């Protein structure tokens, strides 16, 4: 029987996340990660002048997000990252897969992460 690609289920844990080249991030001395999002485009420029909006927005990640983001290197899949998160946080990471998948989905939806197969 022939399998249709659209009907075959892909395991999200096999996806390989990579941080988007559109954004940058930095890790502070305390290990916490901040994503830097430059507000570009005509509307952002108008808001920056009229409403004193910042040119760069800073998104501060929590402890677990700060641990995960440096692991998003375009080489490790989500399952590999989950193993490292489990080693670091133990029971504190539970429910591990649900939390990690949701984190990746939010990062992808905001354009910070792109998924590769």
Backbone as XML, in Angstrom:
<?xml version="1.0"?>
<chain id="A" units="angstrom">
  <residue number="1" name="UNK">
    <atom name="N" x="0.834" y="-1.175" z="0.000"/>
    <atom name="CA" x="0.000" y="0.000" z="0.000"/>
    <atom name="C" x="0.883" y="1.244" z="0.000"/>
  </residue>
  <residue number="2" name="UNK">
    <atom name="N" x="0.566" y="2.167" z="-0.861"/>
    <atom name="CA" x="1.327" y="3.392" z="-0.998"/>
    <atom name="C" x="0.908" y="4.403" z="0.058"/>
  </residue>
  <residue number="3" name="UNK">
    <atom name="N" x="1.864" y="5.055" z="0.690"/>
    <atom name="CA" x="1.566" y="6.061" z="1.712"/>
    <atom name="C" x="1.617" y="7.440" z="1.101"/>
  </residue>
  <residue number="4" name="UNK">
    <atom name="N" x="0.604" y="8.210" z="1.360"/>
    <atom name="CA" x="0.553" y="9.590" z="0.929"/>
    <atom name="C" x="1.309" y="10.422" z="1.951"/>
  </residue>
  <residue number="5" name="UNK">
    <atom name="N" x="2.180" y="11.316" z="1.491"/>
    <atom name="CA" x="2.965" y="12.126" z="2.416"/>
    <atom name="C" x="2.089" y="12.951" z="3.343"/>
  </residue>
  <residue number="6" name="UNK">
    <atom name="N" x="0.994" y="13.472" z="2.833"/>
    <atom name="CA" x="0.140" y="14.321" z="3.656"/>
    <atom name="C" x="-0.579" y="13.531" z="4.732"/>
  </residue>
  <residue number="7" name="UNK">
    <atom name="N" x="-0.765" y="12.226" z="4.524"/>
    <atom name="CA" x="-1.465" y="11.437" z="5.536"/>
    <atom name="C" x="-0.506" y="10.826" z="6.553"/>
  </residue>
  <residue number="8" name="UNK">
    <atom name="N" x="0.767" y="10.775" z="6.216"/>
    <atom name="CA" x="1.746" y="10.208" z="7.147"/>
    <atom name="C" x="1.988" y="11.197" z="8.283"/>
  </residue>
  <residue number="9" name="UNK">
    <atom name="N" x="1.923" y="10.704" z="9.494"/>
    <atom name="CA" x="2.158" y="11.571" z="10.650"/>
    <atom name="C" x="3.648" y="11.741" z="10.870"/>
  </residue>
  <residue number="10" name="UNK">
    <atom name="N" x="4.042" y="12.983" z="11.070"/>
    <atom name="CA" x="5.427" y="13.263" z="11.382"/>
    <atom name="C" x="5.538" y="13.466" z="12.886"/>
  </residue>
  <residue number="11" name="UNK">
    <atom name="N" x="6.567" y="12.916" z="13.463"/>
    <atom name="CA" x="6.787" y="13.072" z="14.892"/>
    <atom name="C" x="7.454" y="14.417" z="15.124"/>
  </residue>
  <residue number="12" name="UNK">
    <atom name="N" x="6.797" y="15.267" z="15.901"/>
    <atom name="CA" x="7.323" y="16.608" z="16.167"/>
    <atom name="C" x="8.674" y="16.536" z="16.863"/>
  </residue>
  <residue number="13" name="UNK">
    <atom name="N" x="8.906" y="15.484" z="17.642"/>
    <atom name="CA" x="10.174" y="15.341" z="18.359"/>
    <atom name="C" x="11.351" y="15.116" z="17.413"/>
  </residue>
  <residue number="14" name="UNK">
    <atom name="N" x="11.067" y="14.719" z="16.160"/>
    <atom name="CA" x="12.115" y="14.519" z="15.168"/>
    <atom name="C" x="12.503" y="15.816" z="14.459"/>
  </residue>
  <residue number="15" name="UNK">
    <atom name="N" x="11.727" y="16.872" z="14.660"/>
    <atom name="CA" x="12.004" y="18.152" z="14.021"/>
    <atom name="C" x="13.304" y="18.743" z="14.584"/>
  </residue>
  <residue number="16" name="UNK">
    <atom name="N" x="14.022" y="19.445" z="13.725"/>
    <atom name="CA" x="15.288" y="20.066" z="14.121"/>
    <atom name="C" x="15.090" y="21.578" z="14.119"/>
  </residue>
  <residue number="17" name="UNK">
    <atom name="N" x="15.053" y="22.192" z="15.300"/>
    <atom name="CA" x="14.867" y="23.639" z="15.352"/>
    <atom name="C" x="16.195" y="24.387" z="15.168"/>
  </residue>
  <residue number="18" name="UNK">
    <atom name="N" x="16.096" y="25.530" z="14.499"/>
    <atom name="CA" x="17.255" y="26.415" z="14.336"/>
    <atom name="C" x="16.779" y="27.835" z="14.632"/>
  </residue>
  <residue number="19" name="UNK">
    <atom name="N" x="17.614" y="28.606" z="15.299"/>
    <atom name="CA" x="17.253" y="29.984" z="15.606"/>
    <atom name="C" x="17.265" y="30.800" z="14.319"/>
  </residue>
  <residue number="20" name="UNK">
    <atom name="N" x="16.258" y="31.613" z="14.121"/>
    <atom name="CA" x="16.110" y="32.415" z="12.911"/>
    <atom name="C" x="17.227" y="33.444" z="12.788"/>
  </residue>
  <residue number="21" name="UNK">
    <atom name="N" x="17.684" y="33.645" z="11.570"/>
    <atom name="CA" x="18.736" y="34.633" z="11.310"/>
    <atom name="C" x="18.203" y="36.060" z="11.380"/>
  </residue>
  <residue number="22" name="UNK">
    <atom name="N" x="16.882" y="36.215" z="11.440"/>
    <atom name="CA" x="16.272" y="37.547" z="11.510"/>
    <atom name="C" x="16.474" y="38.203" z="12.876"/>
  </residue>
  <residue number="23" name="UNK">
    <atom name="N" x="16.717" y="37.384" z="13.883"/>
    <atom name="CA" x="16.815" y="37.886" z="15.254"/>
    <atom name="C" x="18.157" y="37.505" z="15.853"/>
  </residue>
  <residue number="24" name="UNK">
    <atom name="N" x="18.456" y="38.114" z="16.981"/>
    <atom name="CA" x="19.661" y="37.743" z="17.714"/>
    <atom name="C" x="19.284" y="37.548" z="19.183"/>
  </residue>
  <residue number="25" name="UNK">
    <atom name="N" x="20.184" y="36.940" z="19.917"/>
    <atom name="CA" x="19.959" y="36.740" z="21.348"/>
    <atom name="C" x="21.298" y="36.859" z="22.047"/>
  </residue>
  <residue number="26" name="UNK">
    <atom name="N" x="21.193" y="37.126" z="23.334"/>
    <atom name="CA" x="22.415" y="37.209" z="24.137"/>
    <atom name="C" x="22.165" y="36.502" z="25.465"/>
  </residue>
  <residue number="27" name="UNK">
    <atom name="N" x="23.247" y="35.975" z="26.009"/>
    <atom name="CA" x="23.177" y="35.295" z="27.297"/>
    <atom name="C" x="23.901" y="36.166" z="28.313"/>
  </residue>
  <residue number="28" name="UNK">
    <atom name="N" x="23.183" y="36.510" z="29.356"/>
    <atom name="CA" x="23.736" y="37.376" z="30.406"/>
    <atom name="C" x="24.698" y="36.572" z="31.285"/>
  </residue>
  <residue number="29" name="UNK">
    <atom name="N" x="25.392" y="37.254" z="32.169"/>
    <atom name="CA" x="26.342" y="36.601" z="33.068"/>
    <atom name="C" x="25.679" y="35.566" z="33.962"/>
  </residue>
  <residue number="30" name="UNK">
    <atom name="N" x="24.397" y="35.795" z="34.291"/>
    <atom name="CA" x="23.685" y="34.851" z="35.156"/>
    <atom name="C" x="23.090" y="33.677" z="34.381"/>
  </residue>
  <residue number="31" name="UNK">
    <atom name="N" x="23.358" y="33.606" z="33.074"/>
    <atom name="CA" x="22.869" y="32.500" z="32.257"/>
    <atom name="C" x="21.523" y="32.741" z="31.603"/>
  </residue>
  <residue number="32" name="UNK">
    <atom name="N" x="20.854" y="33.814" z="31.975"/>
    <atom name="CA" x="19.540" y="34.102" z="31.408"/>
    <atom name="C" x="19.699" y="34.647" z="29.985"/>
  </residue>
  <residue number="33" name="UNK">
    <atom name="N" x="18.755" y="34.268" z="29.116"/>
    <atom name="CA" x="18.811" y="34.636" z="27.709"/>
    <atom name="C" x="17.789" y="35.723" z="27.408"/>
  </residue>
  <residue number="34" name="UNK">
    <atom name="N" x="18.206" y="36.676" z="26.591"/>
    <atom name="CA" x="17.332" y="37.738" z="26.108"/>
    <atom name="C" x="17.354" y="37.715" z="24.587"/>
  </residue>
  <residue number="35" name="UNK">
    <atom name="N" x="16.169" y="37.673" z="23.983"/>
    <atom name="CA" x="16.045" y="37.746" z="22.529"/>
    <atom name="C" x="15.875" y="39.210" z="22.161"/>
  </residue>
  <residue number="36" name="UNK">
    <atom name="N" x="16.632" y="39.664" z="21.172"/>
    <atom name="CA" x="16.555" y="41.049" z="20.708"/>
    <atom name="C" x="15.760" y="41.081" z="19.409"/>
  </residue>
  <residue number="37" name="UNK">
    <atom name="N" x="14.687" y="41.845" z="19.410"/>
    <atom name="CA" x="13.808" y="41.922" z="18.250"/>
    <atom name="C" x="13.774" y="43.365" z="17.766"/>
  </residue>
  <residue number="38" name="UNK">
    <atom name="N" x="14.405" y="43.604" z="16.632"/>
    <atom name="CA" x="14.430" y="44.949" z="16.067"/>
    <atom name="C" x="13.088" y="45.247" z="15.422"/>
  </residue>
  <residue number="39" name="UNK">
    <atom name="N" x="12.497" y="46.364" z="15.796"/>
    <atom name="CA" x="11.197" y="46.767" z="15.270"/>
    <atom name="C" x="11.414" y="47.578" z="14.000"/>
  </residue>
  <residue number="40" name="UNK">
    <atom name="N" x="11.265" y="46.915" z="12.865"/>
    <atom name="CA" x="11.513" y="47.549" z="11.578"/>
    <atom name="C" x="10.206" y="47.731" z="10.821"/>
  </residue>
  <residue number="41" name="UNK">
    <atom name="N" x="10.267" y="48.419" z="9.729"/>
    <atom name="CA" x="9.092" y="48.644" z="8.898"/>
    <atom name="C" x="8.549" y="50.050" z="9.094"/>
  </residue>
  <residue number="42" name="UNK">
    <atom name="N" x="7.758" y="50.478" z="8.143"/>
    <atom name="CA" x="7.250" y="51.845" z="8.136"/>
    <atom name="C" x="6.364" y="52.142" z="9.343"/>
  </residue>
  <residue number="43" name="UNK">
    <atom name="N" x="5.480" y="51.211" z="9.698"/>
    <atom name="CA" x="4.588" y="51.461" z="10.833"/>
    <atom name="C" x="5.362" y="51.543" z="12.142"/>
  </residue>
  <residue number="44" name="UNK">
    <atom name="N" x="6.360" y="50.680" z="12.293"/>
    <atom name="CA" x="7.187" y="50.746" z="13.501"/>
    <atom name="C" x="7.941" y="52.063" z="13.587"/>
  </residue>
  <residue number="45" name="UNK">
    <atom name="N" x="8.427" y="52.554" z="12.455"/>
    <atom name="CA" x="9.132" y="53.842" z="12.467"/>
    <atom name="C" x="8.197" y="54.977" z="12.873"/>
  </residue>
  <residue number="46" name="UNK">
    <atom name="N" x="6.969" y="54.935" z="12.370"/>
    <atom name="CA" x="5.982" y="55.954" z="12.736"/>
    <atom name="C" x="5.704" y="55.908" z="14.236"/>
  </residue>
  <residue number="47" name="UNK">
    <atom name="N" x="5.467" y="54.700" z="14.758"/>
    <atom name="CA" x="5.194" y="54.551" z="16.187"/>
    <atom name="C" x="6.393" y="54.959" z="17.037"/>
  </residue>
  <residue number="48" name="UNK">
    <atom name="N" x="7.600" y="54.710" z="16.536"/>
    <atom name="CA" x="8.801" y="55.086" z="17.270"/>
    <atom name="C" x="8.899" y="56.608" z="17.398"/>
  </residue>
  <residue number="49" name="UNK">
    <atom name="N" x="8.542" y="57.310" z="16.340"/>
    <atom name="CA" x="8.623" y="58.769" z="16.375"/>
    <atom name="C" x="7.465" y="59.395" z="17.133"/>
  </residue>
  <residue number="50" name="UNK">
    <atom name="N" x="6.256" y="58.919" z="16.859"/>
    <atom name="CA" x="5.077" y="59.527" z="17.465"/>
    <atom name="C" x="4.837" y="59.097" z="18.909"/>
  </residue>
  <residue number="51" name="UNK">
    <atom name="N" x="4.996" y="57.812" z="19.169"/>
    <atom name="CA" x="4.649" y="57.278" z="20.484"/>
    <atom name="C" x="5.864" y="56.876" z="21.315"/>
  </residue>
  <residue number="52" name="UNK">
    <atom name="N" x="7.048" y="57.238" z="20.828"/>
    <atom name="CA" x="8.295" y="56.932" z="21.552"/>
    <atom name="C" x="8.465" y="55.428" z="21.821"/>
  </residue>
  <residue number="53" name="UNK">
    <atom name="N" x="8.089" y="54.616" z="20.834"/>
    <atom name="CA" x="8.270" y="53.166" z="20.955"/>
    <atom name="C" x="9.742" y="52.820" z="20.717"/>
  </residue>
  <residue number="54" name="UNK">
    <atom name="N" x="10.246" y="51.762" z="21.338"/>
    <atom name="CA" x="11.671" y="51.426" z="21.196"/>
    <atom name="C" x="11.987" y="50.834" z="19.822"/>
  </residue>
  <residue number="55" name="UNK">
    <atom name="N" x="13.242" y="51.040" z="19.395"/>
    <atom name="CA" x="13.691" y="50.444" z="18.145"/>
    <atom name="C" x="13.936" y="48.947" z="18.299"/>
  </residue>
  <residue number="56" name="UNK">
    <atom name="N" x="14.256" y="48.531" z="19.511"/>
    <atom name="CA" x="14.521" y="47.129" z="19.795"/>
    <atom name="C" x="13.682" y="46.704" z="20.990"/>
  </residue>
  <residue number="57" name="UNK">
    <atom name="N" x="13.005" y="45.554" z="20.844"/>
    <atom name="CA" x="12.269" y="44.967" z="21.973"/>
    <atom name="C" x="13.118" y="43.836" z="22.544"/>
  </residue>
  <residue number="58" name="UNK">
    <atom name="N" x="13.043" y="43.681" z="23.849"/>
    <atom name="CA" x="13.818" y="42.655" z="24.539"/>
    <atom name="C" x="12.857" y="41.638" z="25.144"/>
  </residue>
  <residue number="59" name="UNK">
    <atom name="N" x="13.037" y="40.369" z="24.763"/>
    <atom name="CA" x="12.214" y="39.291" z="25.302"/>
    <atom name="C" x="13.093" y="38.477" z="26.233"/>
  </residue>
  <residue number="60" name="UNK">
    <atom name="N" x="12.772" y="38.533" z="27.524"/>
    <atom name="CA" x="13.558" y="37.838" z="28.543"/>
    <atom name="C" x="12.959" y="36.455" z="28.785"/>
  </residue>
  <residue number="61" name="UNK">
    <atom name="N" x="13.777" y="35.421" z="28.623"/>
    <atom name="CA" x="13.318" y="34.053" z="28.834"/>
    <atom name="C" x="13.503" y="33.639" z="30.283"/>
  </residue>
  <residue number="62" name="UNK">
    <atom name="N" x="12.687" y="32.688" z="30.717"/>
    <atom name="CA" x="12.823" y="32.153" z="32.068"/>
    <atom name="C" x="14.009" y="31.180" z="32.101"/>
  </residue>
  <residue number="63" name="UNK">
    <atom name="N" x="14.205" y="30.543" z="33.239"/>
    <atom name="CA" x="15.361" y="29.664" z="33.419"/>
    <atom name="C" x="15.381" y="28.505" z="32.428"/>
  </residue>
  <residue number="64" name="UNK">
    <atom name="N" x="14.230" y="27.864" z="32.234"/>
    <atom name="CA" x="14.194" y="26.723" z="31.329"/>
    <atom name="C" x="14.364" y="27.176" z="29.872"/>
  </residue>
  <residue number="65" name="UNK">
    <atom name="N" x="13.704" y="28.254" z="29.494"/>
    <atom name="CA" x="13.865" y="28.780" z="28.143"/>
    <atom name="C" x="15.295" y="29.213" z="27.877"/>
  </residue>
  <residue number="66" name="UNK">
    <atom name="N" x="15.930" y="29.785" z="28.881"/>
    <atom name="CA" x="17.326" y="30.208" z="28.762"/>
    <atom name="C" x="18.267" y="29.019" z="28.625"/>
  </residue>
  <residue number="67" name="UNK">
    <atom name="N" x="17.888" y="27.884" z="29.178"/>
    <atom name="CA" x="18.683" y="26.671" z="29.010"/>
    <atom name="C" x="18.477" y="26.087" z="27.616"/>
  </residue>
  <residue number="68" name="UNK">
    <atom name="N" x="17.232" y="26.126" z="27.135"/>
    <atom name="CA" x="16.879" y="25.490" z="25.863"/>
    <atom name="C" x="17.415" y="26.261" z="24.660"/>
  </residue>
  <residue number="69" name="UNK">
    <atom name="N" x="17.286" y="27.574" z="24.651"/>
    <atom name="CA" x="17.602" y="28.337" z="23.438"/>
    <atom name="C" x="19.020" y="28.114" z="22.915"/>
  </residue>
  <residue number="70" name="UNK">
    <atom name="N" x="20.051" y="28.084" z="23.749"/>
    <atom name="CA" x="21.391" y="27.810" z="23.197"/>
    <atom name="C" x="21.523" y="26.412" z="22.583"/>
  </residue>
  <residue number="71" name="UNK">
    <atom name="N" x="20.601" y="25.504" z="22.939"/>
    <atom name="CA" x="20.624" y="24.156" z="22.370"/>
    <atom name="C" x="19.975" y="24.110" z="20.987"/>
  </residue>
  <residue number="72" name="UNK">
    <atom name="N" x="19.256" y="25.167" z="20.628"/>
    <atom name="CA" x="18.585" y="25.254" z="19.333"/>
    <atom name="C" x="19.629" y="25.710" z="18.319"/>
  </residue>
  <residue number="73" name="UNK">
    <atom name="N" x="20.343" y="24.728" z="17.766"/>
    <atom name="CA" x="21.507" y="25.028" z="16.925"/>
    <atom name="C" x="21.386" y="24.515" z="15.497"/>
  </residue>
  <residue number="74" name="UNK">
    <atom name="N" x="20.220" y="23.973" z="15.133"/>
    <atom name="CA" x="20.049" y="23.435" z="13.785"/>
    <atom name="C" x="20.665" y="22.066" z="13.604"/>
  </residue>
  <residue number="75" name="UNK">
    <atom name="N" x="21.155" y="21.470" z="14.684"/>
    <atom name="CA" x="21.764" y="20.140" z="14.627"/>
    <atom name="C" x="20.998" y="19.135" z="15.486"/>
  </residue>
  <residue number="76" name="UNK">
    <atom name="N" x="20.564" y="19.562" z="16.665"/>
    <atom name="CA" x="19.841" y="18.677" z="17.585"/>
    <atom name="C" x="18.353" y="18.699" z="17.255"/>
  </residue>
  <residue number="77" name="UNK">
    <atom name="N" x="17.727" y="17.517" z="17.334"/>
    <atom name="CA" x="16.275" y="17.504" z="17.194"/>
    <atom name="C" x="15.642" y="17.750" z="18.562"/>
  </residue>
  <residue number="78" name="UNK">
    <atom name="N" x="14.345" y="17.909" z="18.565"/>
    <atom name="CA" x="13.644" y="18.245" z="19.811"/>
    <atom name="C" x="13.783" y="17.130" z="20.835"/>
  </residue>
  <residue number="79" name="UNK">
    <atom name="N" x="13.802" y="15.875" z="20.388"/>
    <atom name="CA" x="13.981" y="14.776" z="21.340"/>
    <atom name="C" x="15.343" y="14.890" z="22.028"/>
  </residue>
  <residue number="80" name="UNK">
    <atom name="N" x="16.404" y="15.157" z="21.263"/>
    <atom name="CA" x="17.746" y="15.302" z="21.852"/>
    <atom name="C" x="17.771" y="16.430" z="22.881"/>
  </residue>
  <residue number="81" name="UNK">
    <atom name="N" x="17.086" y="17.524" z="22.563"/>
    <atom name="CA" x="17.005" y="18.645" z="23.503"/>
    <atom name="C" x="16.251" y="18.222" z="24.754"/>
  </residue>
  <residue number="82" name="UNK">
    <atom name="N" x="15.189" y="17.423" z="24.582"/>
    <atom name="CA" x="14.401" y="16.984" z="25.741"/>
    <atom name="C" x="15.234" y="16.146" z="26.703"/>
  </residue>
  <residue number="83" name="UNK">
    <atom name="N" x="16.146" y="15.343" z="26.177"/>
    <atom name="CA" x="17.014" y="14.527" z="27.037"/>
    <atom name="C" x="17.885" y="15.439" z="27.897"/>
  </residue>
  <residue number="84" name="UNK">
    <atom name="N" x="18.442" y="16.489" z="27.289"/>
    <atom name="CA" x="19.295" y="17.414" z="28.034"/>
    <atom name="C" x="18.489" y="18.217" z="29.064"/>
  </residue>
  <residue number="85" name="UNK">
    <atom name="N" x="17.266" y="18.592" z="28.706"/>
    <atom name="CA" x="16.400" y="19.311" z="29.647"/>
    <atom name="C" x="16.069" y="18.411" z="30.833"/>
  </residue>
  <residue number="86" name="UNK">
    <atom name="N" x="15.779" y="17.139" z="30.567"/>
    <atom name="CA" x="15.467" y="16.182" z="31.639"/>
    <atom name="C" x="16.667" y="16.004" z="32.568"/>
  </residue>
  <residue number="87" name="UNK">
    <atom name="N" x="17.872" y="15.927" z="31.993"/>
    <atom name="CA" x="19.076" y="15.798" z="32.813"/>
    <atom name="C" x="19.275" y="17.020" z="33.702"/>
  </residue>
  <residue number="88" name="UNK">
    <atom name="N" x="19.000" y="18.200" z="33.172"/>
    <atom name="CA" x="19.247" y="19.452" z="33.907"/>
    <atom name="C" x="18.169" y="19.736" z="34.946"/>
  </residue>
  <residue number="89" name="UNK">
    <atom name="N" x="16.895" y="19.558" z="34.581"/>
    <atom name="CA" x="15.799" y="19.989" z="35.445"/>
    <atom name="C" x="15.066" y="18.844" z="36.139"/>
  </residue>
  <residue number="90" name="UNK">
    <atom name="N" x="15.256" y="17.612" z="35.710"/>
    <atom name="CA" x="14.612" y="16.466" z="36.338"/>
    <atom name="C" x="13.105" y="16.592" z="36.356"/>
  </residue>
  <residue number="91" name="UNK">
    <atom name="N" x="12.502" y="16.323" z="37.509"/>
    <atom name="CA" x="11.047" y="16.353" z="37.651"/>
    <atom name="C" x="10.468" y="17.753" z="37.485"/>
  </residue>
  <residue number="92" name="UNK">
    <atom name="N" x="11.286" y="18.763" z="37.686"/>
    <atom name="CA" x="10.835" y="20.145" z="37.535"/>
    <atom name="C" x="10.408" y="20.427" z="36.084"/>
  </residue>
  <residue number="93" name="UNK">
    <atom name="N" x="10.903" y="19.641" z="35.128"/>
    <atom name="CA" x="10.585" y="19.843" z="33.711"/>
    <atom name="C" x="9.267" y="19.193" z="33.301"/>
  </residue>
  <residue number="94" name="UNK">
    <atom name="N" x="8.699" y="18.365" z="34.146"/>
    <atom name="CA" x="7.481" y="17.633" z="33.784"/>
    <atom name="C" x="6.269" y="18.549" z="33.755"/>
  </residue>
  <residue number="95" name="UNK">
    <atom name="N" x="5.346" y="18.316" z="32.843"/>
    <atom name="CA" x="5.347" y="17.326" z="31.757"/>
    <atom name="C" x="6.286" y="17.773" z="30.636"/>
  </residue>
  <residue number="96" name="UNK">
    <atom name="N" x="7.387" y="17.087" z="30.501"/>
    <atom name="CA" x="8.513" y="17.487" z="29.668"/>
    <atom name="C" x="8.147" y="17.715" z="28.207"/>
  </residue>
  <residue number="97" name="UNK">
    <atom name="N" x="7.603" y="16.695" z="27.550"/>
    <atom name="CA" x="7.369" y="16.807" z="26.111"/>
    <atom name="C" x="6.324" y="17.865" z="25.788"/>
  </residue>
  <residue number="98" name="UNK">
    <atom name="N" x="5.276" y="17.927" z="26.581"/>
    <atom name="CA" x="4.227" y="18.920" z="26.337"/>
    <atom name="C" x="4.785" y="20.336" z="26.484"/>
  </residue>
  <residue number="99" name="UNK">
    <atom name="N" x="5.569" y="20.552" z="27.517"/>
    <atom name="CA" x="6.139" y="21.885" z="27.749"/>
    <atom name="C" x="7.145" y="22.262" z="26.660"/>
  </residue>
  <residue number="100" name="UNK">
    <atom name="N" x="8.003" y="21.319" z="26.307"/>
    <atom name="CA" x="9.025" y="21.597" z="25.302"/>
    <atom name="C" x="8.401" y="21.840" z="23.932"/>
  </residue>
  <residue number="101" name="UNK">
    <atom name="N" x="7.431" y="21.020" z="23.565"/>
    <atom name="CA" x="6.764" y="21.190" z="22.275"/>
    <atom name="C" x="6.029" y="22.525" z="22.237"/>
  </residue>
  <residue number="102" name="UNK">
    <atom name="N" x="5.339" y="22.877" z="23.313"/>
    <atom name="CA" x="4.631" y="24.159" z="23.351"/>
    <atom name="C" x="5.613" y="25.324" z="23.248"/>
  </residue>
  <residue number="103" name="UNK">
    <atom name="N" x="6.722" y="25.247" z="23.959"/>
    <atom name="CA" x="7.748" y="26.285" z="23.886"/>
    <atom name="C" x="8.233" y="26.451" z="22.446"/>
  </residue>
  <residue number="104" name="UNK">
    <atom name="N" x="8.527" y="25.339" z="21.777"/>
    <atom name="CA" x="9.007" y="25.392" z="20.397"/>
    <atom name="C" x="7.939" y="25.937" z="19.456"/>
  </residue>
  <residue number="105" name="UNK">
    <atom name="N" x="6.688" y="25.560" z="19.688"/>
    <atom name="CA" x="5.602" y="26.062" z="18.846"/>
    <atom name="C" x="5.450" y="27.580" z="18.995"/>
  </residue>
  <residue number="106" name="UNK">
    <atom name="N" x="5.557" y="28.073" z="20.217"/>
    <atom name="CA" x="5.460" y="29.514" z="20.458"/>
    <atom name="C" x="6.649" y="30.227" z="19.811"/>
  </residue>
  <residue number="107" name="UNK">
    <atom name="N" x="7.841" y="29.675" z="19.964"/>
    <atom name="CA" x="9.032" y="30.280" z="19.359"/>
    <atom name="C" x="8.916" y="30.290" z="17.836"/>
  </residue>
  <residue number="108" name="UNK">
    <atom name="N" x="8.380" y="29.203" z="17.272"/>
    <atom name="CA" x="8.208" y="29.126" z="15.823"/>
    <atom name="C" x="7.117" y="30.094" z="15.348"/>
  </residue>
  <residue number="109" name="UNK">
    <atom name="N" x="6.007" y="30.164" z="16.079"/>
    <atom name="CA" x="4.907" y="31.053" z="15.696"/>
    <atom name="C" x="5.343" y="32.519" z="15.713"/>
  </residue>
  <residue number="110" name="UNK">
    <atom name="N" x="6.277" y="32.865" z="16.571"/>
    <atom name="CA" x="6.765" y="34.240" z="16.656"/>
    <atom name="C" x="7.958" y="34.494" z="15.710"/>
  </residue>
  <residue number="111" name="UNK">
    <atom name="N" x="8.364" y="33.474" z="14.988"/>
    <atom name="CA" x="9.430" y="33.625" z="14.004"/>
    <atom name="C" x="10.833" y="33.536" z="14.548"/>
  </residue>
  <residue number="112" name="UNK">
    <atom name="N" x="10.977" y="33.203" z="15.837"/>
    <atom name="CA" x="12.310" y="33.113" z="16.433"/>
    <atom name="C" x="13.024" y="31.815" z="16.052"/>
  </residue>
  <residue number="113" name="UNK">
    <atom name="N" x="12.237" y="30.779" z="15.769"/>
    <atom name="CA" x="12.783" y="29.456" z="15.464"/>
    <atom name="C" x="12.155" y="28.968" z="14.159"/>
  </residue>
  <residue number="114" name="UNK">
    <atom name="N" x="12.960" y="28.314" z="13.337"/>
    <atom name="CA" x="12.469" y="27.638" z="12.136"/>
    <atom name="C" x="12.741" y="26.152" z="12.304"/>
  </residue>
  <residue number="115" name="UNK">
    <atom name="N" x="11.804" y="25.340" z="11.820"/>
    <atom name="CA" x="11.932" y="23.890" z="11.952"/>
    <atom name="C" x="12.409" y="23.289" z="10.649"/>
  </residue>
  <residue number="116" name="UNK">
    <atom name="N" x="13.302" y="22.323" z="10.782"/>
    <atom name="CA" x="13.815" y="21.584" z="9.639"/>
    <atom name="C" x="13.546" y="20.113" z="9.896"/>
  </residue>
  <residue number="117" name="UNK">
    <atom name="N" x="13.366" y="19.364" z="8.828"/>
    <atom name="CA" x="13.123" y="17.917" z="8.981"/>
    <atom name="C" x="14.428" y="17.159" z="9.010"/>
  </residue>
</chain>
